[in-house]
Amino acid sequence: MIVPNKVITLRESALGRTPLILREKATQTNLVSLYDKLGKEFESIDQFLLTIDLLYILGQIDVDLSTGVVTYAN
């Protein structure tokens, strides 16, 4: 779930998971490496990718799909 509701708490939602990825504020990192580091913090890879998508939409990260490199916004 992207946003919290009556059943999903903020901590369990993708919105609540965004700080986990933002704390890794390296200049650039690979999606696979990022998931290897943070995968245990997410319920599934789907939730991780949903959080990546959310951060991309919010303009906090950029993802090069051909290389899998995540670049953090300044």
CHARMM-style PDB file with segment names, atoms N, HN, CA, C and O in Angstrom:
ATOM      1  N   MET     1       0.839  -1.181   0.000  1.00  0.00      PROA
ATOM      2  CA  MET     1       0.000   0.000   0.000  1.00  0.00      PROA
ATOM      3  C   MET     1       0.882   1.241   0.000  1.00  0.00      PROA
ATOM      4  O   MET     1       1.902   1.280   0.687  1.00  0.00      PROA
ATOM      5  N   ILE     2       0.500   2.235  -0.753  1.00  0.00      PROA
ATOM      6  HN  ILE     2      -0.329   2.203  -1.312  1.00  0.00      PROA
ATOM      7  CA  ILE     2       1.293   3.456  -0.875  1.00  0.00      PROA
ATOM      8  C   ILE     2       1.120   4.354   0.337  1.00  0.00      PROA
ATOM      9  O   ILE     2       2.101   4.815   0.920  1.00  0.00      PROA
ATOM     10  N   VAL     3      -0.110   4.599   0.712  1.00  0.00      PROA
ATOM     11  HN  VAL     3      -0.907   4.225   0.238  1.00  0.00      PROA
ATOM     12  CA  VAL     3      -0.381   5.513   1.826  1.00  0.00      PROA
ATOM     13  C   VAL     3      -1.081   4.762   2.956  1.00  0.00      PROA
ATOM     14  O   VAL     3      -1.725   3.740   2.718  1.00  0.00      PROA
ATOM     15  N   PRO     4      -0.959   5.260   4.171  1.00  0.00      PROA
ATOM     16  CA  PRO     4      -1.622   4.592   5.292  1.00  0.00      PROA
ATOM     17  C   PRO     4      -3.139   4.726   5.212  1.00  0.00      PROA
ATOM     18  O   PRO     4      -3.669   5.651   4.596  1.00  0.00      PROA
ATOM     19  N   ASN     5      -3.807   3.800   5.837  1.00  0.00      PROA
ATOM     20  HN  ASN     5      -3.376   3.048   6.337  1.00  0.00      PROA
ATOM     21  CA  ASN     5      -5.266   3.855   5.945  1.00  0.00      PROA
ATOM     22  C   ASN     5      -5.666   3.207   7.271  1.00  0.00      PROA
ATOM     23  O   ASN     5      -4.831   3.101   8.170  1.00  0.00      PROA
ATOM     24  N   LYS     6      -6.894   2.781   7.415  1.00  0.00      PROA
ATOM     25  HN  LYS     6      -7.572   2.867   6.685  1.00  0.00      PROA
ATOM     26  CA  LYS     6      -7.351   2.182   8.670  1.00  0.00      PROA
ATOM     27  C   LYS     6      -6.636   0.867   8.977  1.00  0.00      PROA
ATOM     28  O   LYS     6      -6.467   0.510  10.143  1.00  0.00      PROA
ATOM     29  N   VAL     7      -6.223   0.158   7.950  1.00  0.00      PROA
ATOM     30  HN  VAL     7      -6.361   0.448   7.003  1.00  0.00      PROA
ATOM     31  CA  VAL     7      -5.606  -1.146   8.129  1.00  0.00      PROA
ATOM     32  C   VAL     7      -4.078  -1.066   8.079  1.00  0.00      PROA
ATOM     33  O   VAL     7      -3.397  -1.753   8.840  1.00  0.00      PROA
ATOM     34  N   ILE     8      -3.543  -0.239   7.196  1.00  0.00      PROA
ATOM     35  HN  ILE     8      -4.096   0.319   6.578  1.00  0.00      PROA
ATOM     36  CA  ILE     8      -2.097  -0.102   6.994  1.00  0.00      PROA
ATOM     37  C   ILE     8      -1.594   1.115   7.770  1.00  0.00      PROA
ATOM     38  O   ILE     8      -2.062   2.232   7.547  1.00  0.00      PROA
ATOM     39  N   THR     9      -0.648   0.902   8.673  1.00  0.00      PROA
ATOM     40  HN  THR     9      -0.268  -0.005   8.853  1.00  0.00      PROA
ATOM     41  CA  THR     9      -0.081   2.022   9.426  1.00  0.00      PROA
ATOM     42  C   THR     9       0.917   2.782   8.561  1.00  0.00      PROA
ATOM     43  O   THR     9       1.352   2.283   7.523  1.00  0.00      PROA
ATOM     44  N   LEU    10       1.276   3.974   8.985  1.00  0.00      PROA
ATOM     45  HN  LEU    10       0.923   4.379   9.829  1.00  0.00      PROA
ATOM     46  CA  LEU    10       2.260   4.763   8.244  1.00  0.00      PROA
ATOM     47  C   LEU    10       3.562   3.993   8.096  1.00  0.00      PROA
ATOM     48  O   LEU    10       4.159   3.982   7.020  1.00  0.00      PROA
ATOM     49  N   ARG    11       3.998   3.358   9.153  1.00  0.00      PROA
ATOM     50  HN  ARG    11       3.512   3.367  10.027  1.00  0.00      PROA
ATOM     51  CA  ARG    11       5.258   2.609   9.122  1.00  0.00      PROA
ATOM     52  C   ARG    11       5.226   1.470   8.092  1.00  0.00      PROA
ATOM     53  O   ARG    11       6.254   1.154   7.494  1.00  0.00      PROA
ATOM     54  N   GLU    12       4.072   0.861   7.885  1.00  0.00      PROA
ATOM     55  HN  GLU    12       3.236   1.117   8.371  1.00  0.00      PROA
ATOM     56  CA  GLU    12       3.936  -0.257   6.950  1.00  0.00      PROA
ATOM     57  C   GLU    12       3.723   0.195   5.509  1.00  0.00      PROA
ATOM     58  O   GLU    12       3.842  -0.620   4.594  1.00  0.00      PROA
ATOM     59  N   SER    13       3.416   1.450   5.284  1.00  0.00      PROA
ATOM     60  HN  SER    13       3.319   2.112   6.028  1.00  0.00      PROA
ATOM     61  CA  SER    13       3.116   1.939   3.941  1.00  0.00      PROA
ATOM     62  C   SER    13       4.395   2.308   3.192  1.00  0.00      PROA
ATOM     63  O   SER    13       5.447   2.494   3.804  1.00  0.00      PROA
ATOM     64  N   ALA    14       4.304   2.412   1.882  1.00  0.00      PROA
ATOM     65  HN  ALA    14       3.449   2.261   1.384  1.00  0.00      PROA
ATOM     66  CA  ALA    14       5.450   2.825   1.068  1.00  0.00      PROA
ATOM     67  C   ALA    14       5.877   4.240   1.443  1.00  0.00      PROA
ATOM     68  O   ALA    14       7.070   4.539   1.476  1.00  0.00      PROA
ATOM     69  N   LEU    15       4.928   5.095   1.722  1.00  0.00      PROA
ATOM     70  HN  LEU    15       3.958   4.852   1.695  1.00  0.00      PROA
ATOM     71  CA  LEU    15       5.238   6.459   2.137  1.00  0.00      PROA
ATOM     72  C   LEU    15       6.059   6.466   3.421  1.00  0.00      PROA
ATOM     73  O   LEU    15       6.984   7.265   3.560  1.00  0.00      PROA
ATOM     74  N   GLY    16       5.736   5.600   4.339  1.00  0.00      PROA
ATOM     75  HN  GLY    16       4.984   4.951   4.226  1.00  0.00      PROA
ATOM     76  CA  GLY    16       6.472   5.502   5.587  1.00  0.00      PROA
ATOM     77  C   GLY    16       7.836   4.857   5.450  1.00  0.00      PROA
ATOM     78  O   GLY    16       8.682   5.011   6.331  1.00  0.00      PROA
ATOM     79  N   ARG    17       8.065   4.139   4.366  1.00  0.00      PROA
ATOM     80  HN  ARG    17       7.378   4.013   3.651  1.00  0.00      PROA
ATOM     81  CA  ARG    17       9.347   3.467   4.122  1.00  0.00      PROA
ATOM     82  C   ARG    17      10.343   4.352   3.363  1.00  0.00      PROA
ATOM     83  O   ARG    17      11.518   4.001   3.260  1.00  0.00      PROA
ATOM     84  N   THR    18       9.897   5.474   2.842  1.00  0.00      PROA
ATOM     85  HN  THR    18       8.942   5.759   2.926  1.00  0.00      PROA
ATOM     86  CA  THR    18      10.798   6.340   2.061  1.00  0.00      PROA
ATOM     87  C   THR    18      12.039   6.790   2.830  1.00  0.00      PROA
ATOM     88  O   THR    18      13.110   6.856   2.228  1.00  0.00      PROA
ATOM     89  N   PRO    19      11.957   7.103   4.130  1.00  0.00      PROA
ATOM     90  CA  PRO    19      13.174   7.514   4.840  1.00  0.00      PROA
ATOM     91  C   PRO    19      14.270   6.442   4.854  1.00  0.00      PROA
ATOM     92  O   PRO    19      15.454   6.776   4.916  1.00  0.00      PROA
ATOM     93  N   LEU    20      13.893   5.173   4.798  1.00  0.00      PROA
ATOM     94  HN  LEU    20      12.932   4.902   4.748  1.00  0.00      PROA
ATOM     95  CA  LEU    20      14.887   4.103   4.774  1.00  0.00      PROA
ATOM     96  C   LEU    20      15.790   4.223   3.553  1.00  0.00      PROA
ATOM     97  O   LEU    20      17.006   4.055   3.647  1.00  0.00      PROA
ATOM     98  N   ILE    21      15.190   4.512   2.425  1.00  0.00      PROA
ATOM     99  HN  ILE    21      14.202   4.648   2.349  1.00  0.00      PROA
ATOM    100  CA  ILE    21      15.966   4.646   1.192  1.00  0.00      PROA
ATOM    101  C   ILE    21      16.699   5.979   1.166  1.00  0.00      PROA
ATOM    102  O   ILE    21      17.845   6.043   0.720  1.00  0.00      PROA
ATOM    103  N   LEU    22      16.068   7.026   1.631  1.00  0.00      PROA
ATOM    104  HN  LEU    22      15.137   6.974   1.994  1.00  0.00      PROA
ATOM    105  CA  LEU    22      16.698   8.342   1.614  1.00  0.00      PROA
ATOM    106  C   LEU    22      17.894   8.427   2.559  1.00  0.00      PROA
ATOM    107  O   LEU    22      18.802   9.223   2.318  1.00  0.00      PROA
ATOM    108  N   ARG    23      17.919   7.641   3.608  1.00  0.00      PROA
ATOM    109  HN  ARG    23      17.182   6.994   3.804  1.00  0.00      PROA
ATOM    110  CA  ARG    23      19.066   7.627   4.532  1.00  0.00      PROA
ATOM    111  C   ARG    23      20.325   7.097   3.877  1.00  0.00      PROA
ATOM    112  O   ARG    23      21.430   7.406   4.322  1.00  0.00      PROA
ATOM    113  N   GLU    24      20.179   6.311   2.837  1.00  0.00      PROA
ATOM    114  HN  GLU    24      19.281   6.060   2.475  1.00  0.00      PROA
ATOM    115  CA  GLU    24      21.322   5.741   2.126  1.00  0.00      PROA
ATOM    116  C   GLU    24      21.907   6.737   1.134  1.00  0.00      PROA
ATOM    117  O   GLU    24      22.528   6.328   0.153  1.00  0.00      PROA
ATOM    118  N   LYS    25      21.736   7.955   1.349  1.00  0.00      PROA
ATOM    119  HN  LYS    25      21.231   8.288   2.146  1.00  0.00      PROA
ATOM    120  CA  LYS    25      22.026   9.073   0.457  1.00  0.00      PROA
ATOM    121  C   LYS    25      23.437   9.043  -0.152  1.00  0.00      PROA
ATOM    122  O   LYS    25      24.207   9.986   0.031  1.00  0.00      PROA
ATOM    123  N   ALA    26      23.767   8.000  -0.851  1.00  0.00      PROA
ATOM    124  HN  ALA    26      23.141   7.235  -1.000  1.00  0.00      PROA
ATOM    125  CA  ALA    26      25.008   7.960  -1.623  1.00  0.00      PROA
ATOM    126  C   ALA    26      24.773   8.760  -2.899  1.00  0.00      PROA
ATOM    127  O   ALA    26      23.626   8.973  -3.292  1.00  0.00      PROA
ATOM    128  N   THR    27      25.829   9.199  -3.540  1.00  0.00      PROA
ATOM    129  HN  THR    27      26.761   9.026  -3.221  1.00  0.00      PROA
ATOM    130  CA  THR    27      25.674   9.949  -4.776  1.00  0.00      PROA
ATOM    131  C   THR    27      24.974   9.090  -5.819  1.00  0.00      PROA
ATOM    132  O   THR    27      24.013   9.521  -6.457  1.00  0.00      PROA
ATOM    133  N   GLN    28      25.463   7.884  -5.979  1.00  0.00      PROA
ATOM    134  HN  GLN    28      26.244   7.533  -5.461  1.00  0.00      PROA
ATOM    135  CA  GLN    28      24.837   6.928  -6.894  1.00  0.00      PROA
ATOM    136  C   GLN    28      24.959   5.544  -6.293  1.00  0.00      PROA
ATOM    137  O   GLN    28      25.935   5.230  -5.612  1.00  0.00      PROA
ATOM    138  N   THR    29      23.973   4.734  -6.551  1.00  0.00      PROA
ATOM    139  HN  THR    29      23.181   4.990  -7.105  1.00  0.00      PROA
ATOM    140  CA  THR    29      24.016   3.341  -6.111  1.00  0.00      PROA
ATOM    141  C   THR    29      23.222   2.500  -7.098  1.00  0.00      PROA
ATOM    142  O   THR    29      22.418   3.020  -7.872  1.00  0.00      PROA
ATOM    143  N   ASN    30      23.451   1.237  -7.063  1.00  0.00      PROA
ATOM    144  HN  ASN    30      24.104   0.814  -6.435  1.00  0.00      PROA
ATOM    145  CA  ASN    30      22.766   0.297  -7.936  1.00  0.00      PROA
ATOM    146  C   ASN    30      21.511  -0.206  -7.220  1.00  0.00      PROA
ATOM    147  O   ASN    30      21.529  -0.400  -6.004  1.00  0.00      PROA
ATOM    148  N   LEU    31      20.433  -0.417  -7.956  1.00  0.00      PROA
ATOM    149  HN  LEU    31      20.418  -0.260  -8.943  1.00  0.00      PROA
ATOM    150  CA  LEU    31      19.182  -0.912  -7.362  1.00  0.00      PROA
ATOM    151  C   LEU    31      19.381  -2.238  -6.639  1.00  0.00      PROA
ATOM    152  O   LEU    31      18.824  -2.446  -5.561  1.00  0.00      PROA
ATOM    153  N   VAL    32      20.162  -3.127  -7.219  1.00  0.00      PROA
ATOM    154  HN  VAL    32      20.614  -2.959  -8.095  1.00  0.00      PROA
ATOM    155  CA  VAL    32      20.391  -4.432  -6.600  1.00  0.00      PROA
ATOM    156  C   VAL    32      21.146  -4.271  -5.280  1.00  0.00      PROA
ATOM    157  O   VAL    32      20.795  -4.900  -4.282  1.00  0.00      PROA
ATOM    158  N   SER    33      22.174  -3.437  -5.277  1.00  0.00      PROA
ATOM    159  HN  SER    33      22.459  -2.926  -6.088  1.00  0.00      PROA
ATOM    160  CA  SER    33      22.948  -3.189  -4.050  1.00  0.00      PROA
ATOM    161  C   SER    33      22.070  -2.554  -2.982  1.00  0.00      PROA
ATOM    162  O   SER    33      22.157  -2.906  -1.806  1.00  0.00      PROA
ATOM    163  N   LEU    34      21.233  -1.628  -3.393  1.00  0.00      PROA
ATOM    164  HN  LEU    34      21.162  -1.342  -4.349  1.00  0.00      PROA
ATOM    165  CA  LEU    34      20.341  -0.959  -2.460  1.00  0.00      PROA
ATOM    166  C   LEU    34      19.359  -1.952  -1.850  1.00  0.00      PROA
ATOM    167  O   LEU    34      19.091  -1.902  -0.650  1.00  0.00      PROA
ATOM    168  N   TYR    35      18.825  -2.847  -2.662  1.00  0.00      PROA
ATOM    169  HN  TYR    35      19.043  -2.888  -3.637  1.00  0.00      PROA
ATOM    170  CA  TYR    35      17.910  -3.860  -2.141  1.00  0.00      PROA
ATOM    171  C   TYR    35      18.637  -4.852  -1.232  1.00  0.00      PROA
ATOM    172  O   TYR    35      18.089  -5.288  -0.220  1.00  0.00      PROA
ATOM    173  N   ASP    36      19.866  -5.205  -1.592  1.00  0.00      PROA
ATOM    174  HN  ASP    36      20.312  -4.851  -2.414  1.00  0.00      PROA
ATOM    175  CA  ASP    36      20.648  -6.096  -0.733  1.00  0.00      PROA
ATOM    176  C   ASP    36      20.845  -5.499   0.651  1.00  0.00      PROA
ATOM    177  O   ASP    36      20.785  -6.212   1.652  1.00  0.00      PROA
ATOM    178  N   LYS    37      21.079  -4.193   0.711  1.00  0.00      PROA
ATOM    179  HN  LYS    37      21.127  -3.613  -0.102  1.00  0.00      PROA
ATOM    180  CA  LYS    37      21.271  -3.503   1.986  1.00  0.00      PROA
ATOM    181  C   LYS    37      19.986  -3.375   2.786  1.00  0.00      PROA
ATOM    182  O   LYS    37      19.976  -3.584   3.999  1.00  0.00      PROA
ATOM    183  N   LEU    38      18.893  -3.029   2.094  1.00  0.00      PROA
ATOM    184  HN  LEU    38      18.902  -2.860   1.108  1.00  0.00      PROA
ATOM    185  CA  LEU    38      17.659  -2.660   2.781  1.00  0.00      PROA
ATOM    186  C   LEU    38      16.532  -3.676   2.673  1.00  0.00      PROA
ATOM    187  O   LEU    38      15.465  -3.471   3.252  1.00  0.00      PROA
ATOM    188  N   GLY    39      16.743  -4.752   1.953  1.00  0.00      PROA
ATOM    189  HN  GLY    39      17.610  -4.918   1.482  1.00  0.00      PROA
ATOM    190  CA  GLY    39      15.678  -5.719   1.698  1.00  0.00      PROA
ATOM    191  C   GLY    39      14.984  -6.241   2.940  1.00  0.00      PROA
ATOM    192  O   GLY    39      13.780  -6.496   2.915  1.00  0.00      PROA
ATOM    193  N   LYS    40      15.728  -6.405   4.032  1.00  0.00      PROA
ATOM    194  HN  LYS    40      16.706  -6.198   4.053  1.00  0.00      PROA
ATOM    195  CA  LYS    40      15.128  -6.945   5.258  1.00  0.00      PROA
ATOM    196  C   LYS    40      14.161  -5.961   5.909  1.00  0.00      PROA
ATOM    197  O   LYS    40      13.356  -6.350   6.755  1.00  0.00      PROA
ATOM    198  N   GLU    41      14.235  -4.685   5.516  1.00  0.00      PROA
ATOM    199  HN  GLU    41      14.889  -4.369   4.829  1.00  0.00      PROA
ATOM    200  CA  GLU    41      13.348  -3.657   6.062  1.00  0.00      PROA
ATOM    201  C   GLU    41      11.989  -3.606   5.349  1.00  0.00      PROA
ATOM    202  O   GLU    41      11.064  -2.938   5.810  1.00  0.00      PROA
ATOM    203  N   PHE    42      11.883  -4.314   4.229  1.00  0.00      PROA
ATOM    204  HN  PHE    42      12.635  -4.856   3.854  1.00  0.00      PROA
ATOM    205  CA  PHE    42      10.666  -4.312   3.419  1.00  0.00      PROA
ATOM    206  C   PHE    42      10.012  -5.686   3.459  1.00  0.00      PROA
ATOM    207  O   PHE    42      10.691  -6.706   3.580  1.00  0.00      PROA
ATOM    208  N   GLU    43       8.691  -5.702   3.357  1.00  0.00      PROA
ATOM    209  HN  GLU    43       8.139  -4.873   3.259  1.00  0.00      PROA
ATOM    210  CA  GLU    43       7.955  -6.966   3.382  1.00  0.00      PROA
ATOM    211  C   GLU    43       8.242  -7.803   2.146  1.00  0.00      PROA
ATOM    212  O   GLU    43       8.279  -9.031   2.218  1.00  0.00      PROA
ATOM    213  N   SER    44       8.445  -7.142   1.016  1.00  0.00      PROA
ATOM    214  HN  SER    44       8.415  -6.144   0.958  1.00  0.00      PROA
ATOM    215  CA  SER    44       8.697  -7.852  -0.242  1.00  0.00      PROA
ATOM    216  C   SER    44       9.421  -6.918  -1.200  1.00  0.00      PROA
ATOM    217  O   SER    44       9.546  -5.719  -0.952  1.00  0.00      PROA
ATOM    218  N   ILE    45       9.889  -7.489  -2.286  1.00  0.00      PROA
ATOM    219  HN  ILE    45       9.787  -8.463  -2.487  1.00  0.00      PROA
ATOM    220  CA  ILE    45      10.538  -6.666  -3.304  1.00  0.00      PROA
ATOM    221  C   ILE    45       9.512  -5.722  -3.948  1.00  0.00      PROA
ATOM    222  O   ILE    45       9.866  -4.638  -4.411  1.00  0.00      PROA
ATOM    223  N   ASP    46       8.255  -6.138  -3.974  1.00  0.00      PROA
ATOM    224  HN  ASP    46       7.967  -7.019  -3.598  1.00  0.00      PROA
ATOM    225  CA  ASP    46       7.195  -5.274  -4.511  1.00  0.00      PROA
ATOM    226  C   ASP    46       7.078  -3.983  -3.709  1.00  0.00      PROA
ATOM    227  O   ASP    46       6.949  -2.901  -4.281  1.00  0.00      PROA
ATOM    228  N   GLN    47       7.124  -4.100  -2.397  1.00  0.00      PROA
ATOM    229  HN  GLN    47       7.229  -4.979  -1.933  1.00  0.00      PROA
ATOM    230  CA  GLN    47       7.036  -2.912  -1.550  1.00  0.00      PROA
ATOM    231  C   GLN    47       8.268  -2.028  -1.748  1.00  0.00      PROA
ATOM    232  O   GLN    47       8.154  -0.803  -1.766  1.00  0.00      PROA
ATOM    233  N   PHE    48       9.433  -2.635  -1.894  1.00  0.00      PROA
ATOM    234  HN  PHE    48       9.526  -3.631  -1.879  1.00  0.00      PROA
ATOM    235  CA  PHE    48      10.659  -1.876  -2.160  1.00  0.00      PROA
ATOM    236  C   PHE    48      10.536  -1.101  -3.467  1.00  0.00      PROA
ATOM    237  O   PHE    48      10.831   0.093  -3.512  1.00  0.00      PROA
ATOM    238  N   LEU    49      10.102  -1.773  -4.527  1.00  0.00      PROA
ATOM    239  HN  LEU    49       9.863  -2.743  -4.490  1.00  0.00      PROA
ATOM    240  CA  LEU    49       9.972  -1.119  -5.833  1.00  0.00      PROA
ATOM    241  C   LEU    49       8.884  -0.046  -5.825  1.00  0.00      PROA
ATOM    242  O   LEU    49       9.028   0.983  -6.487  1.00  0.00      PROA
ATOM    243  N   LEU    50       7.822  -0.268  -5.101  1.00  0.00      PROA
ATOM    244  HN  LEU    50       7.705  -1.103  -4.564  1.00  0.00      PROA
ATOM    245  CA  LEU    50       6.773   0.737  -4.963  1.00  0.00      PROA
ATOM    246  C   LEU    50       7.323   1.986  -4.273  1.00  0.00      PROA
ATOM    247  O   LEU    50       6.981   3.107  -4.649  1.00  0.00      PROA
ATOM    248  N   THR    51       8.162   1.794  -3.279  1.00  0.00      PROA
ATOM    249  HN  THR    51       8.440   0.883  -2.973  1.00  0.00      PROA
ATOM    250  CA  THR    51       8.784   2.916  -2.583  1.00  0.00      PROA
ATOM    251  C   THR    51       9.760   3.640  -3.501  1.00  0.00      PROA
ATOM    252  O   THR    51       9.826   4.870  -3.481  1.00  0.00      PROA
ATOM    253  N   ILE    52      10.518   2.901  -4.307  1.00  0.00      PROA
ATOM    254  HN  ILE    52      10.465   1.902  -4.324  1.00  0.00      PROA
ATOM    255  CA  ILE    52      11.416   3.511  -5.303  1.00  0.00      PROA
ATOM    256  C   ILE    52      10.592   4.340  -6.287  1.00  0.00      PROA
ATOM    257  O   ILE    52      10.960   5.471  -6.604  1.00  0.00      PROA
ATOM    258  N   ASP    53       9.486   3.788  -6.767  1.00  0.00      PROA
ATOM    259  HN  ASP    53       9.186   2.869  -6.509  1.00  0.00      PROA
ATOM    260  CA  ASP    53       8.607   4.516  -7.687  1.00  0.00      PROA
ATOM    261  C   ASP    53       8.080   5.806  -7.056  1.00  0.00      PROA
ATOM    262  O   ASP    53       8.050   6.853  -7.702  1.00  0.00      PROA
ATOM    263  N   LEU    54       7.675   5.723  -5.819  1.00  0.00      PROA
ATOM    264  HN  LEU    54       7.700   4.872  -5.294  1.00  0.00      PROA
ATOM    265  CA  LEU    54       7.156   6.890  -5.106  1.00  0.00      PROA
ATOM    266  C   LEU    54       8.219   7.979  -4.987  1.00  0.00      PROA
ATOM    267  O   LEU    54       7.934   9.153  -5.222  1.00  0.00      PROA
ATOM    268  N   LEU    55       9.435   7.597  -4.626  1.00  0.00      PROA
ATOM    269  HN  LEU    55       9.666   6.643  -4.436  1.00  0.00      PROA
ATOM    270  CA  LEU    55      10.518   8.580  -4.522  1.00  0.00      PROA
ATOM    271  C   LEU    55      10.853   9.195  -5.881  1.00  0.00      PROA
ATOM    272  O   LEU    55      11.196  10.374  -5.970  1.00  0.00      PROA
ATOM    273  N   TYR    56      10.752   8.390  -6.934  1.00  0.00      PROA
ATOM    274  HN  TYR    56      10.473   7.432  -6.863  1.00  0.00      PROA
ATOM    275  CA  TYR    56      10.990   8.902  -8.283  1.00  0.00      PROA
ATOM    276  C   TYR    56       9.920   9.930  -8.663  1.00  0.00      PROA
ATOM    277  O   TYR    56      10.232  10.995  -9.195  1.00  0.00      PROA
ATOM    278  N   ILE    57       8.672   9.600  -8.387  1.00  0.00      PROA
ATOM    279  HN  ILE    57       8.419   8.735  -7.955  1.00  0.00      PROA
ATOM    280  CA  ILE    57       7.564  10.512  -8.702  1.00  0.00      PROA
ATOM    281  C   ILE    57       7.689  11.815  -7.923  1.00  0.00      PROA
ATOM    282  O   ILE    57       7.365  12.884  -8.440  1.00  0.00      PROA
ATOM    283  N   LEU    58       8.158  11.727  -6.676  1.00  0.00      PROA
ATOM    284  HN  LEU    58       8.421  10.859  -6.256  1.00  0.00      PROA
ATOM    285  CA  LEU    58       8.333  12.917  -5.845  1.00  0.00      PROA
ATOM    286  C   LEU    58       9.592  13.707  -6.189  1.00  0.00      PROA
ATOM    287  O   LEU    58       9.831  14.771  -5.616  1.00  0.00      PROA
ATOM    288  N   GLY    59      10.396  13.199  -7.117  1.00  0.00      PROA
ATOM    289  HN  GLY    59      10.202  12.335  -7.582  1.00  0.00      PROA
ATOM    290  CA  GLY    59      11.596  13.904  -7.546  1.00  0.00      PROA
ATOM    291  C   GLY    59      12.769  13.793  -6.590  1.00  0.00      PROA
ATOM    292  O   GLY    59      13.696  14.601  -6.650  1.00  0.00      PROA
ATOM    293  N   GLN    60      12.741  12.799  -5.708  1.00  0.00      PROA
ATOM    294  HN  GLN    60      11.988  12.142  -5.660  1.00  0.00      PROA
ATOM    295  CA  GLN    60      13.818  12.625  -4.737  1.00  0.00      PROA
ATOM    296  C   GLN    60      14.960  11.767  -5.267  1.00  0.00      PROA
ATOM    297  O   GLN    60      16.091  11.875  -4.794  1.00  0.00      PROA
ATOM    298  N   ILE    61      14.669  10.916  -6.245  1.00  0.00      PROA
ATOM    299  HN  ILE    61      13.750  10.828  -6.629  1.00  0.00      PROA
ATOM    300  CA  ILE    61      15.692  10.082  -6.868  1.00  0.00      PROA
ATOM    301  C   ILE    61      15.444  10.038  -8.366  1.00  0.00      PROA
ATOM    302  O   ILE    61      14.356  10.353  -8.849  1.00  0.00      PROA
ATOM    303  N   ASP    62      16.478   9.641  -9.082  1.00  0.00      PROA
ATOM    304  HN  ASP    62      17.361   9.385  -8.690  1.00  0.00      PROA
ATOM    305  CA  ASP    62      16.359   9.384 -10.511  1.00  0.00      PROA
ATOM    306  C   ASP    62      16.892   7.978 -10.742  1.00  0.00      PROA
ATOM    307  O   ASP    62      17.900   7.598 -10.147  1.00  0.00      PROA
ATOM    308  N   VAL    63      16.237   7.204 -11.589  1.00  0.00      PROA
ATOM    309  HN  VAL    63      15.418   7.513 -12.072  1.00  0.00      PROA
ATOM    310  CA  VAL    63      16.635   5.828 -11.845  1.00  0.00      PROA
ATOM    311  C   VAL    63      16.898   5.668 -13.334  1.00  0.00      PROA
ATOM    312  O   VAL    63      16.029   5.938 -14.163  1.00  0.00      PROA
ATOM    313  N   ASP    64      18.099   5.230 -13.661  1.00  0.00      PROA
ATOM    314  HN  ASP    64      18.805   5.011 -12.988  1.00  0.00      PROA
ATOM    315  CA  ASP    64      18.441   4.911 -15.048  1.00  0.00      PROA
ATOM    316  C   ASP    64      18.090   3.440 -15.263  1.00  0.00      PROA
ATOM    317  O   ASP    64      18.779   2.553 -14.758  1.00  0.00      PROA
ATOM    318  N   LEU    65      17.036   3.189 -15.998  1.00  0.00      PROA
ATOM    319  HN  LEU    65      16.477   3.910 -16.408  1.00  0.00      PROA
ATOM    320  CA  LEU    65      16.545   1.826 -16.163  1.00  0.00      PROA
ATOM    321  C   LEU    65      17.485   0.930 -16.954  1.00  0.00      PROA
ATOM    322  O   LEU    65      17.461  -0.289 -16.784  1.00  0.00      PROA
ATOM    323  N   SER    66      18.310   1.511 -17.815  1.00  0.00      PROA
ATOM    324  HN  SER    66      18.329   2.501 -17.954  1.00  0.00      PROA
ATOM    325  CA  SER    66      19.221   0.687 -18.593  1.00  0.00      PROA
ATOM    326  C   SER    66      20.388   0.155 -17.755  1.00  0.00      PROA
ATOM    327  O   SER    66      20.907  -0.925 -18.036  1.00  0.00      PROA
ATOM    328  N   THR    67      20.802   0.907 -16.727  1.00  0.00      PROA
ATOM    329  HN  THR    67      20.380   1.784 -16.499  1.00  0.00      PROA
ATOM    330  CA  THR    67      21.917   0.473 -15.885  1.00  0.00      PROA
ATOM    331  C   THR    67      21.496   0.094 -14.473  1.00  0.00      PROA
ATOM    332  O   THR    67      22.247  -0.571 -13.759  1.00  0.00      PROA
ATOM    333  N   GLY    68      20.308   0.509 -14.066  1.00  0.00      PROA
ATOM    334  HN  GLY    68      19.698   1.050 -14.646  1.00  0.00      PROA
ATOM    335  CA  GLY    68      19.840   0.233 -12.715  1.00  0.00      PROA
ATOM    336  C   GLY    68      20.451   1.137 -11.661  1.00  0.00      PROA
ATOM    337  O   GLY    68      20.400   0.831 -10.470  1.00  0.00      PROA
ATOM    338  N   VAL    69      21.028   2.250 -12.094  1.00  0.00      PROA
ATOM    339  HN  VAL    69      21.070   2.499 -13.062  1.00  0.00      PROA
ATOM    340  CA  VAL    69      21.695   3.168 -11.166  1.00  0.00      PROA
ATOM    341  C   VAL    69      20.690   4.172 -10.611  1.00  0.00      PROA
ATOM    342  O   VAL    69      19.931   4.796 -11.353  1.00  0.00      PROA
ATOM    343  N   VAL    70      20.705   4.311  -9.293  1.00  0.00      PROA
ATOM    344  HN  VAL    70      21.321   3.805  -8.690  1.00  0.00      PROA
ATOM    345  CA  VAL    70      19.850   5.289  -8.601  1.00  0.00      PROA
ATOM    346  C   VAL    70      20.720   6.492  -8.253  1.00  0.00      PROA
ATOM    347  O   VAL    70      21.776   6.348  -7.637  1.00  0.00      PROA
ATOM    348  N   THR    71      20.265   7.681  -8.654  1.00  0.00      PROA
ATOM    349  HN  THR    71      19.407   7.798  -9.155  1.00  0.00      PROA
ATOM    350  CA  THR    71      20.951   8.923  -8.323  1.00  0.00      PROA
ATOM    351  C   THR    71      20.023   9.729  -7.424  1.00  0.00      PROA
ATOM    352  O   THR    71      18.857   9.949  -7.753  1.00  0.00      PROA
ATOM    353  N   TYR    72      20.551  10.163  -6.290  1.00  0.00      PROA
ATOM    354  HN  TYR    72      21.497   9.984  -6.022  1.00  0.00      PROA
ATOM    355  CA  TYR    72      19.765  10.928  -5.341  1.00  0.00      PROA
ATOM    356  C   TYR    72      19.747  12.403  -5.733  1.00  0.00      PROA
ATOM    357  O   TYR    72      20.759  12.941  -6.182  1.00  0.00      PROA
ATOM    358  N   ALA    73      18.594  13.059  -5.565  1.00  0.00      PROA
ATOM    359  HN  ALA    73      17.771  12.623  -5.200  1.00  0.00      PROA
ATOM    360  CA  ALA    73      18.474  14.491  -5.837  1.00  0.00      PROA
ATOM    361  C   ALA    73      19.213  15.267  -4.761  1.00  0.00      PROA
ATOM    362  O   ALA    73      19.319  14.827  -3.617  1.00  0.00      PROA
ATOM    363  N   ASN    74      19.710  16.402  -5.139  1.00  0.00      PROA
ATOM    364  HN  ASN    74      19.624  16.759  -6.069  1.00  0.00      PROA
ATOM    365  CA  ASN    74      20.432  17.245  -4.167  1.00  0.00      PROA
ATOM    366  C   ASN    74      19.485  18.136  -3.426  1.00  0.00      PROA
ATOM    367  OT1 ASN    74      19.910  18.913  -2.571  1.00  0.00      PROA
TER     368      ASN     74
END
